[in-house]
Amino acid sequence: MNTRRFKDGQETISDINGIVFDDPVLIVCPGCGGRASIVPFQGEQKKQQVRATCFNCGYNDVKSSETSCFYWQKDNPTDGYFGHELWLKKDCSGHSLWAFNMKHLEFLESYVSAALRERSGKGKTGWTNSSLASRLPKWIKSGKNRQALLSAIRDLKDMAL
């Protein structure tokens, strides 16, 4: 019997999709269709920017990191800076399973593999419904999809390497 527990740490959407150098958002390169990544860097005049780069074809694009728009409710969302297709996505149980980066995949794996999912729900300002765990779709929360999801997450982890 699986005795793993998941305790909701009240991670939010912005905790997962933040651009960090050591865990880039992985996208489909618009130039060659291969794997590309989005990382932060400090641009001219010390402005925070993000860079999309493909090491296969040399695609390169830069934007300000101040403007972003994430569409989480879509089956195939895009990255929030350039609007490129996400690299980490796979059909699973009749739905699209997707992730921005390894941190996102590890969160999903921790949640899905847990036999007991605990949610405190109470934050500093009272009961909240903004944690990432509370926003997961029902098909991911359903125990009947656990094995298919864990298999798909393993495949996505392999794609991330």
URBEL-V10041 format. One record per backbone hydrogen bond with DSSP energy under -0.5 kcal/mol. NH is the residue of the N-H (numbers start at 1). CO is the residue of the C=O. E is the energy in kcal/mol with one decimal. If there is no record, write none. Layout:
NH/CO/E
NH/CO/E
This chain:
3/1/-0.5
6/116/-2.8
7/5/-0.5
8/6/-0.6
8/118/-2.9
15/12/-0.8
16/12/-1.0
16/13/-0.7
17/13/-2.2
18/14/-0.5
20/18/-0.6
20/23/-0.6
23/20/-0.8
25/38/-1.5
26/100/-2.3
27/36/-2.4
28/85/-2.8
29/27/-0.5
29/34/-3.4
33/29/-1.7
36/27/-2.8
37/53/-2.4
38/25/-2.2
39/51/-2.2
41/49/-2.4
43/41/-0.7
43/47/-3.1
46/43/-1.2
47/44/-1.6
49/41/-2.7
50/63/-2.9
51/39/-3.0
52/61/-2.7
53/37/-2.6
53/51/-0.5
54/59/-2.2
58/54/-1.4
61/52/-1.9
63/50/-2.2
65/48/-1.9
67/64/-0.5
68/66/-0.6
69/80/-2.1
72/70/-0.7
74/71/-0.6
77/74/-0.6
79/84/-2.4
83/79/-0.8
86/77/-0.9
87/26/-2.0
88/26/-0.6
88/99/-0.5
89/87/-1.5
90/97/-2.5
92/95/-3.1
95/92/-1.9
97/90/-3.2
97/95/-0.6
98/96/-0.5
99/88/-2.3
105/101/-2.0
106/102/-3.0
107/103/-2.0
108/104/-2.4
109/105/-2.7
110/106/-2.3
111/107/-2.3
112/108/-3.0
113/109/-2.4
114/110/-0.7
114/111/-0.6
115/4/-1.6
116/4/-1.8
118/6/-3.8
118/116/-0.6
123/121/-0.7
123/126/-3.0
126/123/-1.4
128/121/-2.9
132/11/-3.9
135/131/-1.0
135/132/-0.7
136/132/-0.5
136/133/-0.9
140/137/-1.1
141/137/-1.5
142/138/-1.5
145/142/-1.3
146/143/-1.4
149/145/-2.7
150/146/-2.7
151/147/-2.1
152/148/-2.3
153/149/-2.8
154/150/-2.0
155/151/-2.0
156/152/-2.4
157/153/-2.4
158/154/-2.0
159/155/-1.9
160/156/-1.5
161/157/-0.8
161/158/-0.7
